[in-house]
């Protein structure tokens, strides 16, 4: 009896010692969460490595259902209903299976989501939705299987599966637009705040919604404030510009801002509005979008917008965009090869990348 006890004790000792050894797993766990509009999407999977092997067509055979990972099945969940390939996928958690082929992949959203790998008895009735996508050659080799959730805009996103030199993307569509409009209808009431009206206007603007309604909301928001921040005026300016009302209310707003906050604050606000400290500001963006190939860009009227917009900022920004397009500025002042002096009176700032076409 004593011998049995000793042997049992030794076995327990070795078992515990072995259990304490921590080693990396061949395939690592991975997960990703992403908000697309108002829909939360989450993927949980195990990431096998390439390790010098040929993946698709060999390790992962063509024309066979694959767990889209290793070990237990990959899962994907949606907090709201989504549409894929024109079909509605109800909100919930699914096992994500794929069937790779050389020219197409089939994605399966499988209701039973706690399988180890692919179910031994594949049940067609468990398929909530299936859709096809084409594989895309990928220039960079991906060592570990990678699944990404890429939002495109408020309403749309893509499920991207990337491994070895293959990329497959499956688009999906959320109900963000419909949900947001319902939220706006519910929340915008007689007791709504200026912030509520601004956020509703900004959403309609950025989602390409009803601009007339956006203009109504931003006008209401500004009318409720005596010292509205500049970014709200910027939103109003963009909305009016999209509506073709480019001169509506701008001058009056600028006069009021100068009167209340001073010229320096007004200049700073106008520059922020136009994003003049960004390489891709509205001046540069407009010029780039409207300049054909093999063209010459002529700039005039820079004296009219001083001191709100400085010539050297425009030239610096255009230099970042155009490297082979000539830019000619009609400058009402002096340029000595290093600095600009407007009207011979006001120092504009330094700029050294230009040369004078007309010598004094």
Buried (B, 14 or more C-beta within 10 A) or exposed (E): EEEEEEEEEEEEEEEEEEEEEEEEEEBBEBEBEBBBBBBBBBBBBBBBBBEEEEBBEEBBEEEEBBBBBBBBBBBBBBBBBBBBBEEEBEBBBBBBBBBBBEEEBBBBBBBEBEBEBBBEEEEEEBBBBBBEBEBEEBEEEBEBBBBBBEBEBBBBBBBBBBBBBBBBBBBBBBBBBEBBBEEBEEEBEEEBEBEBBBBBBBBBBEBEBBBEBBBBBBBBBBEBBEEBEBEBBBBBBBBBBBEEBEEBBBEEBBEEBBEEBEEEEBBBBBBBBBBBEEEEBBBBBEBBEEBEEEEEBEBEEBBEBBBBBBBBBBBBBBBEBBEEBEBEBEBBBBBEEEBBBBEEEEEBBEBEEBEEEEEE
